[in-house]
Amino acid sequence: MVEDPFIELHTGPGRAYPVFYVVERQERVTLVSRRTDWFKVRAPRGQEGWVSLEQLQQTFQLTGEPVEVPSFSLADYADRRWEIGALYGDFDGANVISTYGAYSFTENLSGELWFSDVLGRFSNSRMVNINIVHSLFPERRVTPYFTLGAGVINTETKGTVVATEDRTDNIVHVGVGVRTYLTRRFVFRAEYKSYVVITSRDNNEEPSEWKAGFSFFF
Amino acid sequence: MESRILILLLRKVLVVLIASGYSNLGAAQETTANGQAPVIEPGLERREIRIPQIDTEDFEVGFFAGVMSIEDFGVSTVIGGRLAYHITEDFFVEMTAGQSDAEETSFERLSGAAQLLTDDQRSLSYYNVSFGYNLFPGEVYLGADRALNMAIYLIGGVGNTTFAGDDRFTLNMGVGVRMIPRDWFAVHADFRDHIFDLDLLGQEKTVHNLEAHIGMTFFF
């Protein structure tokens, strides 16, 4: 039931789309679907249009209680279970593009699976890593975290450079980072990781990596 | 003396007991009043709205086809798919993957036999992760009485191009038009520049592969 003098129905889910109908006070609307912070509603005479979150919060249920719209909050962020994201950065001078999925065991502790493409001038690598992450203040908007993990790296030199063998090595890493809850389901994170590539040659390689990106949780 | 104090105490205990007894009785009377069946039974079933059960449609998935100019290697058809997530009404993230096959260079055609790349190396595939901004959302008009929702968006991001047998880090940027004839369905026209370094022809140079495609997407 509409409690504002009226609510405006837009033709699309955005403030730029024109208002084509208004629903008056005391009339009822039916919620159909949602996109970002816009809600598709059906008016009493069958018109369907999009209402903003702000206006919808001024309507009431038949029980007289205000419509509660769950906008994702910091509390949901602390309670998250699954998370996926993509980060971009620098891996020892080369570009790195990473995607990951994470599962939270507790508020502080989560496990992550990473796939990374390292694209350099002379060689390219693919990395797969699993790691555990410990967040220091999971209930806060901004929290630092520590991470520890292991994986494999497959490196191939580019065709035009003198041919050397492609190789697959084990890799371990430690890292430190910071994550910030932005809005709705969105999180920004940036991190630094120090790797040790356990090669079969005389010396191990010790590349370092920093990257930043976004993730969303559900 | 002691017996009088005892009697006073007993009196007080009696008063407290009686008072508490009365109050218990009062409570009992109230419950019987509440226990009676109401005269009018409301025949209205109250529905509770649980907003999480409302279908959210923030994702957009689809495919596209178009042309891509692969620098030095002619113009070829490109096909691919896209998956987007709308964060707000203004911003979205998009993952795109595409596939094309390079033609022959002019040099290869003129020389006849000489081939720079094998058939496998001629295939070009890319993926990218991009950030988009709906710059001009609004309506366009088709004739006198039809209006379509649309948005012109700017988009840019990073990704990987596999071409000539190697992976190459690739920047992409472009502009697109999203026409939305139905709330669940959109038509895209997209122009994208894929920029990467290629050292195939002796010295390294930055190449621009321009792509134009038309696609369909569905919101879910």
HADDOCK unambig.tbl for C-alpha pairs under 7 A between the chains (distance, minus, plus):
assign (segid A and resid 12 and name CA) (segid B and resid 149 and name CA) 6.65 0.50 0.50
assign (segid A and resid 14 and name CA) (segid B and resid 89 and name CA) 5.81 0.50 0.50
assign (segid A and resid 16 and name CA) (segid B and resid 137 and name CA) 5.81 0.50 0.50
assign (segid A and resid 16 and name CA) (segid B and resid 138 and name CA) 5.29 0.50 0.50
assign (segid A and resid 17 and name CA) (segid B and resid 138 and name CA) 5.19 0.50 0.50
assign (segid A and resid 17 and name CA) (segid B and resid 139 and name CA) 6.62 0.50 0.50
assign (segid A and resid 32 and name CA) (segid B and resid 54 and name CA) 6.73 0.50 0.50
assign (segid A and resid 33 and name CA) (segid B and resid 54 and name CA) 5.52 0.50 0.50
assign (segid A and resid 33 and name CA) (segid B and resid 55 and name CA) 4.79 0.50 0.50
assign (segid A and resid 33 and name CA) (segid B and resid 56 and name CA) 5.83 0.50 0.50
assign (segid A and resid 34 and name CA) (segid B and resid 54 and name CA) 6.75 0.50 0.50
assign (segid A and resid 34 and name CA) (segid B and resid 55 and name CA) 6.02 0.50 0.50
assign (segid A and resid 34 and name CA) (segid B and resid 56 and name CA) 4.53 0.50 0.50
assign (segid A and resid 34 and name CA) (segid B and resid 57 and name CA) 5.94 0.50 0.50
assign (segid A and resid 35 and name CA) (segid B and resid 56 and name CA) 5.66 0.50 0.50
assign (segid A and resid 35 and name CA) (segid B and resid 57 and name CA) 5.04 0.50 0.50
assign (segid A and resid 35 and name CA) (segid B and resid 58 and name CA) 5.23 0.50 0.50
assign (segid A and resid 36 and name CA) (segid B and resid 58 and name CA) 6.10 0.50 0.50
assign (segid A and resid 36 and name CA) (segid B and resid 86 and name CA) 6.63 0.50 0.50
assign (segid A and resid 36 and name CA) (segid B and resid 87 and name CA) 6.32 0.50 0.50
assign (segid A and resid 36 and name CA) (segid B and resid 88 and name CA) 5.20 0.50 0.50
assign (segid A and resid 36 and name CA) (segid B and resid 89 and name CA) 6.17 0.50 0.50
assign (segid A and resid 37 and name CA) (segid B and resid 88 and name CA) 6.89 0.50 0.50
assign (segid A and resid 63 and name CA) (segid B and resid 46 and name CA) 6.60 0.50 0.50
assign (segid A and resid 69 and name CA) (segid B and resid 51 and name CA) 6.06 0.50 0.50
assign (segid A and resid 70 and name CA) (segid B and resid 51 and name CA) 6.94 0.50 0.50
assign (segid A and resid 95 and name CA) (segid B and resid 169 and name CA) 6.84 0.50 0.50
assign (segid A and resid 119 and name CA) (segid B and resid 167 and name CA) 6.83 0.50 0.50
assign (segid A and resid 119 and name CA) (segid B and resid 168 and name CA) 6.13 0.50 0.50
assign (segid A and resid 119 and name CA) (segid B and resid 169 and name CA) 5.47 0.50 0.50
assign (segid A and resid 124 and name CA) (segid B and resid 167 and name CA) 6.76 0.50 0.50
assign (segid A and resid 158 and name CA) (segid B and resid 166 and name CA) 6.27 0.50 0.50
